[in-house]
Amino acid sequence: MEQTIQVELTDVAKYYGMRRLFEHISINLKSGEHLAVTGPNGSGKSTLLKIIAGLVRPSAGTVQLWANSNRKIGQSDRSRFIGLISPEIVFYSSLTAYENIRLMTRAAGMNVPPEDIKSCLQTIGLLDRFHDLVANYSTGMHQRLKFALLLALQPPLWLLDEPSSNLDAAGKQLIADLIQQALASQTAIIMATNEAEEANYAQKKISLA
């Protein structure tokens, strides 16, 4: 059975000392839906995604995730349901693309067959470089590799922080296609972006002004 997910944020706020980053953020997102989070640099887009992922605590409000409509996902289990694309994600430069994905999927408790890993690398256009050390990858290739890992993990919720960062036109189109395919397969997507074209893909939008 396909895993479905629902994300509920109620009056979420984040403060750093006396500085208000954002407040009164309420979101309800279900499988197959796409939310774009926009706002100027420093408005808290990345922080909001980290709060949803369970990496940062909100100053106020609640974040709840539900699997298959009725099972609440606890904090300790949240990482099994979420795939995060972020500038802060780094790969082991002394390993190949294939070795990185194999290692990270195993760390997540998954045993992804080698042919499936290669299929993910083929999808994002890196199959001919899968034996190359990641140290020799460009920044755009690193970004593509993050999506290969996401495809291998197959989480029901994607959190995408500036997903087209460092990509050329062909790479940006590839990511747009992957997002549409994921939505068609009932993946829920929350994307932080300042790209107007990316934001236009989403059915729902919030702005952290």
Phi, psi and omega in degrees: 000137178293141179276123174256163184214150173226136181245127180231116173249132181233114176050045181284136179222154174221126178236146171240099188065235179271356183272126176271121175274307173199164178203165178057041177267116178237129185223140170226113185229137181241170178307136180086000179254156188227121179245132174255130176253117182242171179148162182293164176303135180087002182278348175108016182300310180296321180297320179297318177297321179293326176296315179297322180287347181087014181270339179227139179276137173288152176284334178204163178088179184230149174235122179231137175240139181233134176258135177052038171075338188225355182251115180289133180268116180288164182303318184290339181261355190299324184296337181286344184250355188237136170244124185247125170257120184212150174300340183276350178284127180234152177254165177282114186293337181273001177248160175281171176301314180300314182294323177299312182294319179299315180296315185286327176289323176293322177297332178274004178085018182249148175243084184277124180301146181307320181293329177290322176297315179296324178296320178296319179293325177294318181301322183263009171082027181238012184300323181286355179239017189288342177265359178280146175295140180296337176302335182264007181275147172284170178297324177294322178292324175300317180295319177298320181296326176300322179287328175298319177296318179300316179295324180291323181285329179053051178283153179283349178231124175256129171248112188245112179259108183050063189295336181263012180302133177070011181259146174279184184300318180295321178294320178296321178294322177300314180295320177300319179293318179297321178296315180296320178294320179295317178297321179295333178266016173074027169282141173268139185228130171240122187235127172265124185204152169249006179272116183301321181295319177297315181298329181292341177292335190275144175283330182239147181217143168226149180240129176262080184274000000 
